[in-house]
Amino acid sequence: MNRIHAWMLTTAVSMAAGGIGTHALAQDAKSVAPKARPAAGKAVPVADVGDGDLKKLIALSFHSKGPATLDGVLQQDPMQQACSQYPDRTSVPEPVAKKIEAAEIRQVKYPADGKYLGDWKVGEQIAQNGRGMQFSDPVGGTNGANCYACHQLTKAEISFGNIGPSLYQYGKLRGNSEAVIKYTWGKIWDSNAFSACSNMPRFGHKGILTEQQIRDVMALLLDPASPVNQ
Ligand code: HEC
């Protein structure tokens, strides 16, 4: 998002700066802004605005609160920096994707005790729970995973998103070989290890879920008694 309407930036900056207009970004924006906002119906001039300008703008208007911090918004790790160069993950060049996946798979931590499966009933609660890491959540509180926001998992739950593929009958269809178990753990730990620039959160790597919570979600997907596999 390097090209934005200069007058929109000017407006947003003056709002964020409380109309004072003396902030460095406001001055930068003025230097690229047209003299006056164009009349309705006229083409809107655009100007190149760099990532640095946008970062300054976000820093002006976003206030850290609870677990939702400004650093969390602005600090990008190498994978996020690489993925930010592409508008959607289907446009990531193959060599870039391969490099990201290779780096991310090295970050996956498999359970030291070799126990991959927990309690699917707890896993179902975690999959249903969309709380955590928002400004209104406690710092260090227990997070949910909100898997249903993107995936179908069971037949009983009829409200689910479809950004991700249906995971209904995941274990029944794939079995529970060591390869399947390790892939599934790795996918939940760090989704980008298997598909660069994935929309799916990196639950383990980013500390969203604990190791035990991942075991419980694993059981939801793979336990033959889980409603996912009925
Ligand atoms: C914000 C959306 C989102 C959330 C939340 C999400 N996922 Fe995903 N997931 C995706 C997308 C998109 C894909 C497909 C692209 C990819 O592989 O990354 C995917 C792929 C997967 C796959 C691989 C499927 C396959 O065919 O190999 C698994 C397993 C999975 N998700 C499990 C989960 C679990 C378990 C949760 C909750 C702990 C979860 N996801 C939460 C978006 C999401």
Boltz pocket constraint, residues with backbone or C-beta under 6 A from the ligand:
constraints:
  - pocket:
      binder: B
      contacts: [[A, 127], [A, 145], [A, 146], [A, 147], [A, 148], [A, 149], [A, 150], [A, 151], [A, 163], [A, 164], [A, 165], [A, 167], [A, 184], [A, 187], [A, 188], [A, 191], [A, 194], [A, 195], [A, 198], [A, 199], [A, 200], [A, 201], [A, 203], [A, 217], [A, 221]]
      max_distance: 6.0
